Amino acid sequence: MGRLFDFLKAIPAFFPIHLMFSQLKYNLIVLFYWAFLFAIINNKLGIGFGLPYLFLSPEYLGSSNYLSFLLLGFSVGGFIMAFHTYSYIQLGPKYPFIATLSRPFFKFSLNNSLIPLAFVVNLCISIYYFQKSQEFVSTATLFSFIASFVVGVFLFISFAFLYFFPTNKDLFKITGKRSEEFVSKTSNVNASLHKKQTWYEDFLRRSLDRYYYLGRGLKVKRSRSSMHYDRKVLDQVFSQNHINASVFEVVLILSFFTIGFFRDTEFFQVPTSVSIMMLFTIIIMLISAFFSWFKNWTYAVLLGLFLFINFLSKETSWFQFQSYAFGLSYDKEDLLNYDQSEIESISYSDSVIQKDYENYVKTLENWKKKTGLEKPKLVLLNTSGGGLRSALWTFNVLSAADTSTNDQFAKHLQMVTGASGGMIGAAYYRELIMQEKDSLIQDRSDEKYAAWLAKDLLNRLSFSISTSDIFFRFQKVEMNGHRYSKDRGYAFEEELKENLNGAFNSTLGDYTIPEKNAEIPTFIFTPTIINDGRRLLIGAQHHGYLQSSDKLDTKIGLEPQIENVEYLKYFKKNDPEKVAFTSVMRMSATFPYIMPMVTMPTDPGMQVMDAGIRDNYGTKTTVRYLIALRKWIEENTSGVIILKVRDAKKSLRGEDYKEIGLIERLFLPFSNMYGNFPRVQDFNQDELLSTAVRSLDFPIEIVTFNLRENFDDRIALSWHLTKQEKRKIKNAVYSEANAKSMARLKELLER
């Protein structure tokens, strides 16, 4: 029992353990980053968004390979060195004996490596199990991946210490004296460890005098007492090393920003996990550099700097980072007012509504001729958001519908609406119809097109965020005679076009004539206006007929508000037809923080983002469409088929409800709003559609395809998919429920 107490008493004297407790006491901010990373790689955080996959299967130059793992290891090594530097600046002076050692920063880092070592080991184990179960790689390949990762970690750490070894100063280099020359013959250096005390007392004391630390060759050594040293001399050692560390940090940060100038070059588009680590490294190094300059005033200085930047962003154009809809004019003379009076002024007259109605009826007449039937089935597509999974899922369903119906589905499809990734997948399906018609491709059913669509969109996007997007936007691009700053929105659009071999290299106006002639289905995008919750109605044709409301609403005192701002009419001075089609899709698919809100050319700026905030499935637009065109539909069709392509079933099998704890109760009001958001939309839209079906005088059939049917069958909401996820999406079309839906769709089209 006595030995146990001796061991427990020795624990706080072991410097690596003592540093762990000091981290808990002084460095909670940095420990938060470590906790965040540990939670990700252990599938405890962000699994719904695919965050763990970015670390467990990083992709570089189109594939997950040893280079991608080498880069991941290199970035982890950078974060580890940022952690050591920050810790040294924060904690080093609290342990004066460090300054008496040769190569003090190296010795400190060695003893500060328990957390980084645990993370590297944990990540290697997680990579092993993930690659085995999800990516199906061979054992030899798997070990080459892990070896590449470990080599990458040591490469960066070695590179860092190549700088620190010659520049790091110790007591001898500062004073010219050996540490032995400072030892007082009368000092009792062992007293603090020999007096009787409880085993936990050392943890409660402010500091110890002597420690057991890891030295050269990982040998455990005992430090001398530092009580007799001149504190000014020790502080001089730390100050000199802090300067060296801050120089290293600044050079590294500038290097990161410099690399950002090459973000359009594929070679520099590193895996997303690398970009995440780079961003964390930059943040920690900036904070530690501030600590080396401002000491205890750091947080006050950072807060003051933040408030000052916020003030400048309001009073001047500085720090007003905006993401543009490329192709639109943002010249000052073209800026529109966006206020209540301007919104009310767009209330349409009966003549405008009638004109748009008659023009769209011509489109419907052309569509009817294309089918070759006297009363064809009118097919409307509602597709849900959900990132790349929804894009690929929607594309696969539409392609399978063509195959199953011998291309009759494509002839009957007239209007498409929805949100986010689903609209991108549907737009690519439409794009291939146009390319096949123009003999640019031979067979749009070729599987290579689905493979192109499934390519990673996240690497270039995240690289832009980590290197330049948040801090600086110096690079410009010119389109339609206008100059715009490059940002992660631009990176997303360019990567999408490159992945699809040049598809979508078009403007919104390029689709006007093909839509009118019914060569392709009509698309209606409905991104959300964040300023006031309205919807921006974007289409290649004028859709003023969707704005009409029964005058009875006003007569009974309802006083309906203007909900939809029609893009073509509102921005008629800004060359609305010349906007890049990729920008239109991005407006509808702007997931918060991952991609920037698009600022439209108004004063104040109209901020636009994901359509799924208001209508994730396109039901509101579809119901308005059916009501506005009900007379023509009743007279000219045999009914309507609403094809719903969803990324998840309304009620997933295997979903259960569990008791909640105290912490969950605290956050339940907020988590309930977010977690049940899709379900609330389902409730509201089911009721809306049910009411419409009962009030219209033509038959309406709803056919639904669900990607996820089981609660545990997760596919990440992300712009990156793993091989296993791509396989699940491909096979989902042939599930029992979806096979029945396909058979029903075919039967309805043949009636």
C-alpha positions in Angstrom: 0.0 0.0 0.0 2.9 2.3 0.8 4.3 1.8 -2.7 1.0 2.7 -4.2 1.0 6.0 -2.3 4.6 6.6 -3.4 3.6 6.0 -7.0 0.6 8.3 -6.7 2.8 11.0 -5.2 5.2 10.7 -8.1 2.6 11.2 -10.8 2.4 15.0 -10.6 6.2 15.1 -10.6 6.2 13.3 -14.0 6.3 16.3 -16.4 4.2 14.9 -19.2 1.4 14.2 -16.8 1.8 17.5 -15.1 1.6 19.2 -18.5 -1.7 17.5 -19.1 -3.2 19.0 -16.0 -1.8 22.4 -16.9 -3.4 22.1 -20.3 -6.8 21.5 -18.6 -6.2 24.5 -16.3 -4.8 27.1 -18.8 -5.4 25.9 -22.4 -9.1 24.9 -22.7 -9.4 26.7 -26.0 -6.7 24.4 -27.7 -8.1 21.3 -25.9 -11.4 22.1 -27.5 -9.9 21.6 -30.9 -8.4 18.3 -29.9 -11.7 17.2 -28.4 -13.4 18.2 -31.7 -10.9 16.2 -33.8 -11.1 13.1 -31.5 -14.9 13.2 -31.7 -14.8 13.3 -35.5 -12.4 10.4 -36.1 -14.4 8.3 -33.6 -17.7 8.9 -35.4 -19.1 10.9 -32.5 -19.5 14.2 -34.3 -20.5 15.2 -37.8 -21.3 11.7 -39.1 -24.5 13.0 -40.7 -22.4 15.4 -42.7 -19.6 12.9 -43.5 -16.9 14.6 -41.4 -15.3 11.4 -40.2 -15.0 10.1 -43.8 -12.9 13.1 -44.8 -10.2 12.0 -42.3 -10.6 8.2 -42.7 -10.6 8.3 -46.5 -9.1 11.5 -47.8 -9.3 12.0 -51.5 -6.6 13.7 -53.6 -6.4 14.1 -57.4 -9.6 12.1 -57.7 -8.8 9.1 -55.5 -7.9 8.0 -52.0 -4.2 7.1 -52.3 -1.0 7.2 -50.4 -0.4 10.8 -51.4 -3.7 11.8 -49.8 -2.7 10.1 -46.6 0.8 11.6 -46.8 -0.8 15.1 -47.1 -3.2 14.4 -44.2 -0.2 13.3 -42.0 1.7 16.4 -43.0 -1.2 18.7 -42.0 -1.7 16.8 -38.7 2.0 17.3 -38.1 1.5 21.1 -38.7 -1.3 21.1 -36.2 0.8 19.3 -33.6 3.6 21.8 -34.0 1.0 24.7 -33.6 -0.2 23.0 -30.4 3.4 22.7 -29.1 4.2 26.3 -30.0 1.0 27.6 -28.4 1.6 25.5 -25.3 5.2 26.6 -25.0 4.3 30.2 -25.2 1.5 29.8 -22.7 2.9 27.2 -20.3 6.7 27.4 -20.7 7.3 30.3 -18.3 5.4 28.4 -15.6 8.2 25.8 -15.6 11.5 27.7 -15.3 13.6 24.5 -15.4 12.8 24.2 -19.1 15.0 27.2 -19.8 17.9 25.4 -18.1 17.8 22.5 -20.5 19.5 22.2 -23.9 17.1 22.7 -26.7 14.3 23.7 -24.4 11.5 23.9 -27.0 12.3 20.4 -28.3 12.3 19.0 -24.7 9.1 20.8 -23.9 7.4 19.4 -27.1 8.6 15.9 -26.4 7.0 16.0 -22.9 3.9 17.7 -24.4 3.2 14.9 -26.8 0.8 12.7 -24.9 -2.3 14.1 -26.6 -0.8 14.3 -30.2 0.5 10.7 -29.8 -2.9 9.5 -28.7 -4.6 11.2 -31.6 -2.2 9.8 -34.2 -2.6 6.3 -32.8 -6.4 6.7 -32.6 -6.6 8.0 -36.2 -4.4 5.1 -37.5 -6.7 2.5 -35.9 -9.8 4.3 -37.2 -8.4 4.4 -40.7 -7.7 0.7 -40.6 -11.2 -0.3 -39.6 -12.9 2.2 -42.0 -10.8 1.2 -45.0 -11.4 -2.4 -44.3 -15.2 -2.1 -43.9 -16.1 0.7 -46.2 -13.5 1.0 -49.0 -12.6 -2.7 -49.2 -8.9 -2.1 -49.8 -6.3 -4.8 -49.5 -4.2 -5.2 -46.3 -1.0 -4.3 -48.1 -2.6 -1.1 -49.5 -4.1 -0.3 -46.2 -0.7 -0.5 -44.4 0.9 1.7 -47.1 -1.8 4.3 -46.4 -1.2 4.2 -42.7 2.6 4.3 -43.2 2.2 7.3 -45.5 0.1 9.1 -42.9 2.7 8.5 -40.2 5.6 9.6 -42.5 3.7 12.8 -43.3 3.4 13.6 -39.6 7.1 13.1 -39.0 8.0 15.0 -42.1 6.4 18.2 -40.9 7.7 17.8 -37.4 11.2 17.2 -38.7 10.9 20.2 -41.0 9.8 22.4 -38.0 12.7 21.3 -35.8 15.2 21.9 -38.6 14.3 25.5 -38.0 14.0 25.4 -34.2 17.3 23.5 -33.5 19.7 26.2 -34.7 17.5 29.1 -33.5 16.4 27.8 -30.1 18.3 29.4 -27.2 19.0 27.8 -23.8 20.5 29.2 -20.6 24.1 28.6 -21.8 23.6 30.3 -25.1 22.0 33.3 -23.5 24.5 33.8 -20.5 27.5 31.7 -21.5 27.2 29.8 -18.2 26.4 26.1 -17.6 23.4 25.4 -15.4 25.7 23.8 -12.8 27.3 27.2 -12.2 23.9 28.6 -11.0 23.4 25.9 -8.3 23.5 27.2 -4.8 25.5 24.9 -2.4 23.1 25.7 0.4 19.9 25.1 -1.5 17.8 22.1 -0.4 16.5 21.1 -3.8 14.9 17.9 -2.4 12.9 19.4 0.4 9.6 19.8 -1.5 9.5 16.1 -2.4 10.5 14.7 1.0 8.0 16.3 3.4 5.0 14.4 4.4 1.8 15.2 2.5 -1.2 13.5 0.9 -0.9 12.0 -2.6 -3.2 14.6 -4.2 -1.6 17.6 -2.5 0.8 18.2 -5.3 -2.0 18.7 -7.7 -3.4 21.5 -5.6 -0.1 23.3 -5.2 0.7 26.1 -7.6 3.8 24.4 -8.9 6.5 21.8 -8.2 10.2 22.5 -8.0 11.6 19.4 -9.6 10.2 17.1 -12.3 10.9 13.8 -14.0 10.9 14.6 -17.7 11.7 12.8 -21.0 15.0 13.8 -22.3 17.3 12.7 -25.1 16.7 9.2 -26.2 13.4 9.2 -24.3 15.3 8.6 -21.1 13.6 9.8 -17.9 15.6 12.4 -16.2 15.1 14.5 -13.1 15.4 18.3 -13.3 17.4 20.5 -11.0 15.7 23.0 -8.8 15.1 26.3 -10.5 14.5 28.3 -7.3 18.0 29.8 -7.2 18.0 31.1 -10.9 17.6 34.7 -11.7 14.1 35.0 -13.0 15.1 37.8 -15.4 17.6 35.5 -17.1 15.1 32.7 -17.4 12.5 35.1 -18.9 15.2 36.2 -21.4 15.5 32.6 -22.6 11.7 32.2 -23.0 11.4 35.6 -24.7 14.1 34.8 -27.2 12.4 31.4 -28.0 9.0 33.0 -28.2 10.3 35.4 -30.9 11.7 32.5 -32.9 8.4 30.6 -32.5 6.3 33.6 -33.6 8.6 34.1 -36.7 8.1 30.5 -37.6 4.3 30.9 -37.2 4.1 34.0 -39.3 6.1 32.5 -42.1 4.0 29.4 -42.0 0.7 31.4 -42.1 2.0 33.5 -45.0 2.9 30.3 -46.8 -0.7 29.0 -46.4 -2.1 32.2 -47.8 0.4 32.2 -50.6 -0.7 28.7 -51.6 -4.2 30.1 -51.8 -3.2 32.0 -55.0 -2.9 28.6 -56.7 -6.3 27.2 -55.6 -7.4 26.9 -59.2 -4.6 24.4 -59.9 -5.6 20.8 -59.2 -2.3 19.9 -57.8 -2.8 22.3 -54.8 -6.4 21.2 -54.1 -5.6 19.1 -51.1 -8.0 16.8 -49.3 -10.7 18.5 -47.3 -9.4 17.1 -44.0 -6.1 18.7 -44.8 -7.8 22.0 -45.3 -9.6 21.6 -42.0 -6.3 20.9 -40.2 -4.7 23.9 -42.0 -7.5 26.2 -40.9 -7.1 25.0 -37.3 -3.4 25.4 -37.5 -3.7 29.0 -38.8 -6.1 29.9 -36.0 -3.9 28.4 -33.2 -0.8 30.0 -34.6 -2.4 33.4 -34.9 -3.6 33.2 -31.3 -0.2 32.0 -30.0 1.6 34.7 -32.0 -0.7 37.2 -30.3 0.1 35.7 -26.9 3.9 36.1 -27.6 3.3 39.8 -28.4 0.6 40.9 -26.0 0.8 38.3 -23.1 -2.2 38.5 -20.9 -3.7 41.3 -23.0 -4.3 38.9 -25.9 -8.0 38.2 -25.4 -8.7 41.9 -24.8 -6.7 42.8 -28.0 -8.5 40.1 -30.1 -11.9 41.3 -28.8 -11.1 44.9 -29.6 -9.8 44.0 -33.0 -12.9 42.0 -33.8 -15.2 44.9 -32.7 -13.1 47.4 -34.8 -13.3 45.2 -37.9 -17.0 44.8 -37.4 -17.3 48.7 -37.2 -15.3 49.1 -40.4 -17.4 46.6 -42.2 -20.5 48.6 -41.4 -19.1 52.1 -42.1 -16.9 51.3 -45.1 -16.5 48.8 -47.9 -13.5 47.2 -46.1 -14.1 43.6 -45.0 -17.4 43.5 -46.9 -16.8 40.1 -48.3 -19.6 39.3 -50.7 -20.2 36.3 -52.9 -21.6 37.2 -56.3 -24.0 35.7 -58.8 -21.5 35.6 -61.7 -22.6 37.4 -64.8 -24.9 40.0 -63.1 -24.1 43.7 -63.1 -23.2 45.0 -59.7 -22.5 48.6 -60.9 -23.7 51.2 -58.5 -26.1 52.7 -61.0 -27.7 49.3 -61.4 -28.2 48.6 -57.7 -31.9 48.3 -56.7 -33.4 49.3 -53.4 -34.5 46.4 -51.4 -37.1 47.6 -48.9 -40.7 47.2 -48.1 -41.9 49.9 -50.6 -39.8 48.4 -53.4 -41.2 44.9 -52.7 -44.8 46.2 -52.7 -44.2 47.9 -56.0 -43.7 44.5 -57.7 -47.3 43.5 -57.2 -48.4 42.4 -60.6 -51.2 43.8 -62.6 -53.8 41.4 -64.1 -52.4 42.2 -67.6 -48.8 41.1 -66.6 -50.1 37.9 -65.0 -52.2 37.2 -68.1 -49.3 37.8 -70.5 -47.0 35.4 -68.6 -49.8 32.9 -68.4 -50.4 32.9 -72.2 -46.7 32.7 -72.9 -46.3 29.7 -70.6 -49.4 28.0 -72.1 -47.5 28.1 -75.5 -44.7 26.2 -73.7 -47.3 23.6 -72.5 -48.7 23.3 -76.0 -45.3 22.6 -77.4 -44.8 20.0 -74.7 -48.1 18.4 -75.6 -47.1 18.1 -79.3 -43.8 16.5 -78.3 -45.6 13.7 -76.5 -47.7 12.9 -79.6 -50.7 12.2 -77.5 -54.1 13.9 -77.4 -54.2 14.0 -73.6 -50.8 13.1 -72.2 -49.9 12.6 -68.5 -48.2 15.8 -67.2 -45.2 14.8 -65.1 -43.8 17.2 -62.5 -40.6 16.5 -60.6 -40.1 17.5 -57.0 -36.6 16.7 -55.8 -35.2 17.2 -52.3 -32.0 18.8 -51.1 -29.2 16.8 -49.6 -25.8 17.7 -51.2 -24.0 15.3 -53.5 -26.1 12.3 -52.3 -29.3 13.9 -53.5 -27.7 15.0 -56.8 -26.5 11.5 -57.6 -29.7 9.9 -56.3 -32.0 12.2 -58.4 -29.9 11.6 -61.5 -30.0 7.8 -61.0 -33.8 7.8 -60.5 -34.4 9.9 -63.7 -32.0 7.8 -65.7 -33.6 4.6 -64.5 -37.1 6.0 -65.3 -36.0 6.7 -68.9 -34.7 3.1 -69.2 -37.8 1.6 -67.7 -40.2 3.5 -69.9 -38.2 3.5 -73.1 -37.6 7.2 -72.8 -41.3 8.0 -72.5 -40.6 9.5 -69.1 -38.3 12.2 -70.6 -41.1 13.2 -73.1 -43.7 13.6 -70.3 -41.5 15.5 -67.8 -42.6 19.1 -68.1 -41.6 21.0 -64.9 -38.9 20.5 -62.3 -38.5 22.2 -58.9 -37.0 21.4 -55.5 -33.9 22.3 -53.6 -30.1 22.0 -53.4 -28.4 18.8 -54.6 -31.5 17.3 -56.1 -31.8 20.2 -58.5 -28.2 19.9 -59.5 -28.7 16.2 -60.3 -31.9 16.9 -62.3 -30.2 19.8 -64.1 -27.4 17.5 -65.2 -30.0 15.0 -66.4 -31.6 17.8 -68.5 -28.2 18.9 -69.7 -27.4 15.4 -71.1 -30.8 15.4 -72.9 -29.7 18.6 -74.7 -26.2 17.3 -75.5 -27.6 14.1 -76.9 -30.1 16.1 -79.1 -27.2 18.2 -80.4 -25.1 15.1 -81.0 -22.5 16.1 -78.5 -22.8 12.8 -76.8 -23.9 9.4 -78.1 -25.8 7.8 -75.2 -26.8 9.7 -72.0 -27.4 6.4 -70.2 -23.7 5.7 -70.1 -22.6 5.0 -66.5 -19.7 7.4 -66.8 -22.0 10.4 -66.4 -23.2 9.2 -63.0 -19.5 8.6 -62.1 -18.6 12.2 -63.1 -21.5 13.6 -61.1 -20.3 11.7 -58.0 -16.9 13.2 -58.1 -15.7 15.2 -55.0 -16.8 18.8 -54.9 -15.5 19.5 -51.4 -11.7 19.6 -51.7 -11.5 22.7 -53.8 -14.2 24.4 -51.8 -12.6 23.7 -48.4 -9.1 24.6 -49.7 -10.4 28.0 -50.7 -11.9 28.5 -47.2 -8.7 27.5 -45.4 -6.2 29.5 -47.4 -7.8 32.7 -48.5 -11.6 32.9 -48.4 -12.1 33.9 -44.8 -9.2 36.4 -44.5 -8.3 37.7 -48.0 -9.9 37.8 -51.4 -7.4 39.4 -53.7 -7.9 37.3 -56.8 -10.5 38.4 -59.4 -12.3 36.9 -62.3 -14.0 38.6 -65.2 -17.3 37.4 -66.6 -19.7 39.2 -69.0 -17.6 42.3 -68.8 -17.8 42.5 -65.0 -15.1 41.7 -62.4 -15.8 39.6 -59.3 -13.7 38.4 -56.4 -12.9 34.7 -56.3 -14.3 32.8 -53.3 -15.4 29.3 -52.3 -18.6 29.9 -54.3 -16.5 30.4 -57.4 -14.4 27.3 -56.5 -17.6 25.2 -56.2 -18.9 26.3 -59.6 -15.6 25.7 -61.4 -15.1 22.3 -59.9 -18.7 21.3 -60.8 -18.1 22.2 -64.5 -14.7 20.5 -64.5 -16.1 17.3 -63.0 -18.9 17.2 -65.6 -16.5 17.7 -68.5 -17.7 21.2 -69.3 -21.4 20.8 -68.7 -23.2 23.9 -67.3 -20.8 26.2 -69.0 -23.9 28.2 -69.9 -26.1 31.1 -68.7 -29.7 31.1 -67.6 -30.7 32.6 -70.9 -29.3 29.7 -72.8 -32.2 27.6 -71.7 -35.0 30.1 -72.5 -35.7 28.9 -76.1 -35.2 25.2 -75.5 -37.7 25.4 -72.6 -40.2 27.4 -74.6 -40.0 24.8 -77.4 -40.4 22.0 -74.9 -37.1 20.4 -76.0 -36.2 20.2 -72.3 -38.3 20.5 -69.1 -38.8 23.9 -67.4 -36.8 24.5 -64.2 -38.0 26.7 -61.4 -35.5 27.5 -58.7 -36.7 29.0 -55.4 -33.7 30.0 -53.1 -34.6 31.7 -49.8 -34.1 35.4 -49.3 -32.5 35.6 -45.8 -33.3 39.3 -45.2 -37.0 38.6 -44.8 -37.8 35.0 -45.5 -39.3 35.5 -49.0 -38.4 33.3 -52.0 -36.5 34.4 -55.1 -38.3 32.7 -58.0 -35.6 32.0 -60.7 -36.4 30.5 -64.1 -35.4 31.0 -67.7 -39.0 32.1 -68.5 -41.3 34.6 -66.8 -43.5 33.0 -64.2 -45.7 35.9 -63.2 -48.7 33.6 -63.4 -47.5 31.9 -60.2 -47.9 35.2 -58.4 -51.6 35.5 -59.0 -53.8 35.3 -55.9 -57.6 35.2 -55.6 -59.0 38.7 -54.9 -61.2 37.1 -52.4 -58.2 37.0 -50.1 -58.2 40.8 -49.9 -62.0 41.0 -49.7 -62.2 38.9 -46.6 -59.4 40.8 -44.9 -56.5 38.3 -45.3 -54.3 40.9 -46.9 -51.8 38.4 -48.4 -48.1 39.4 -48.5 -45.9 39.2 -51.5 -44.0 36.0 -50.9 -42.2 35.4 -54.2 -39.8 37.9 -55.8 -39.5 37.0 -59.5 -35.9 37.2 -60.5 -36.2 38.1 -64.2 -38.5 41.1 -63.5 -36.9 42.4 -60.4 -33.4 42.4 -61.8 -34.2 43.4 -65.3 -31.6 46.2 -65.3 -28.8 43.8 -64.2 -28.7 41.5 -67.3 -30.6 38.7 -65.5 -30.4 36.3 -68.4 -26.6 36.5 -68.5 -26.1 35.1 -65.0 -24.1 31.8 -64.9 -26.4 28.8 -64.6 -24.0 27.4 -62.0 -24.6 30.5 -59.9 -28.4 29.9 -60.1 -27.9 26.3 -58.9 -25.5 27.5 -56.2 -28.1 30.0 -54.9 -30.5 27.1 -54.5 -27.8 24.9 -52.8 -26.0 27.2 -50.4 -25.6 25.1 -47.3 -24.9 27.4 -44.3 -21.2 28.3 -43.8 -20.0 25.6 -46.2 -20.8 27.9 -49.1 -21.3 31.7 -48.8 -24.6 33.4 -49.1 -25.0 35.0 -52.5 -25.4 38.8 -52.4 -27.7 40.1 -55.1 -27.3 43.6 -56.7 -29.5 45.5 -54.3 -29.0 48.1 -51.6 -28.9 46.8 -48.9 -27.7 43.5 -50.3 -30.3 40.8 -50.8 -28.8 37.7 -49.2 -29.8 34.5 -50.9 -29.2 30.9 -49.9 -30.6 27.3 -49.9 -34.1 26.7 -51.2 -34.6 24.0 -48.6 -35.0 26.5 -45.8 -38.5 27.3 -47.2 -39.4 24.4 -49.5 -37.0 21.4 -49.5 -39.3 19.3 -51.8 -40.7 21.9 -54.1 -44.3 21.3 -53.0 -45.3 24.9 -52.5 -44.2 25.8 -56.1 -45.9 22.7 -57.5 -49.2 23.5 -55.8 -49.1 27.1 -57.0 -48.3 25.8 -60.5 -51.2 23.4 -60.5 -53.7 26.0 -59.3 -52.5 28.7 -61.7 -52.6 26.4 -64.8 -55.6 24.2 -63.7 -57.8 25.2 -66.6 -55.3 24.2 -69.3 -54.3 21.0 -67.4 -57.9 19.9 -67.0 -58.6 20.4 -70.7 -55.4 19.1 -72.2 -54.1 16.3 -70.1 -55.3 13.0 -68.7 -54.0 14.0 -65.3 -50.8 14.8 -63.4 -48.0 12.7 -62.0 -46.0 14.3 -59.2 -42.7 12.4 -59.0 -41.1 12.9 -55.6 -37.4 12.0 -55.4 -36.5 12.2 -51.7 -33.2 11.6 -50.0 -34.9 10.0 -47.0 -38.3 8.3 -46.4 -40.7 10.4 -44.3 -40.8 7.7 -41.5 -37.6 5.7 -41.5 -37.8 2.1 -40.4 -35.9 1.4 -37.1 -36.2 5.0 -35.8 -37.0 5.0 -32.1 -37.4 7.6 -29.4 -35.2 7.6 -26.3 -35.4 9.1 -22.9 -33.5 12.4 -22.6 -31.1 13.5 -19.9 -30.5 16.8 -18.2 -28.2 18.2 -20.8 -30.5 17.2 -23.6 -33.4 18.9 -21.8 -31.4 22.2 -21.7 -30.9 22.1 -25.5 -34.1 20.4 -26.5 -36.0 23.6 -27.5 -33.3 24.4 -30.0 -32.4 20.9 -31.1 -36.0 20.2 -31.6 -36.4 23.1 -34.0 -33.4 22.0 -36.0 -33.8 18.2 -35.8 -37.5 18.2 -36.7 -37.2 20.8 -39.4 -37.5 18.3 -42.3 -40.4 16.5 -40.6 -42.3 19.8 -40.0 -41.9 20.6 -43.7 -43.4 17.2 -44.5 -46.4 17.8 -42.2 -47.1 21.2 -43.7 -46.5 20.2 -47.3 -48.6 17.0 -47.1 -51.5 19.0 -45.8 -51.0 21.6 -48.6 -50.8 18.9 -51.3 -53.7 17.0 -49.9 -55.9 20.2 -49.9 -54.9 20.9 -53.5 -55.7 17.4 -54.7 -59.2 17.6 -53.2 -59.9 21.0 -54.7 -58.7 20.4 -58.3 -60.8 18.7 -61.0 -58.3 16.5 -62.6 -56.6 13.3 -61.3 -53.3 13.7 -59.5 -51.0 10.7 -58.8 -48.0 10.8 -56.5 -45.0 8.5 -57.1 -42.2 8.6 -54.5 -38.7 7.3 -54.6 -36.7 7.2 -51.3 -33.0 6.9 -51.0 -32.9 6.1 -47.3 -35.5 3.7 -46.0 -33.8 2.5 -42.8 -32.7 4.8 -39.9 -29.3 3.2 -39.6 -28.5 3.3 -43.4 -26.8 6.7 -43.3 -25.3 8.5 -46.2 -23.6 11.8 -45.5 -25.1 15.2 -46.3 -21.9 16.4 -48.0 -20.3 17.4 -51.3 -18.1 14.3 -50.9 -19.1 10.6 -51.1 -17.2 7.4 -50.2 -17.2 4.4 -52.5 -19.6 2.6 -50.2 -22.0 5.5 -50.3 -21.9 5.7 -54.1 -22.6 2.0 -54.2 -25.6 2.4 -51.8 -27.1 5.2 -54.0 -26.7 3.1 -57.1 -28.4 0.1 -55.6 -31.2 2.0 -53.9 -33.1 2.3 -57.2 -33.6 -1.5 -57.1 -34.9 -1.7 -53.6 -38.2 -3.5 -53.2 -40.1 -0.2 -52.4 -38.5 1.7 -55.3 -39.0 -1.1 -57.7 -42.7 -0.9 -57.0 -42.7 2.8 -57.5 -40.9 2.4 -60.9 -43.5 -0.2 -62.0 -46.3 2.2 -60.9 -44.7 5.1 -62.8 -44.5 3.0 -65.9 -48.1 1.9 -65.6 -49.4 5.4 -65.1 -47.6 6.7 -68.2 -49.1 3.9 -70.3 -52.7 4.6 -69.3 
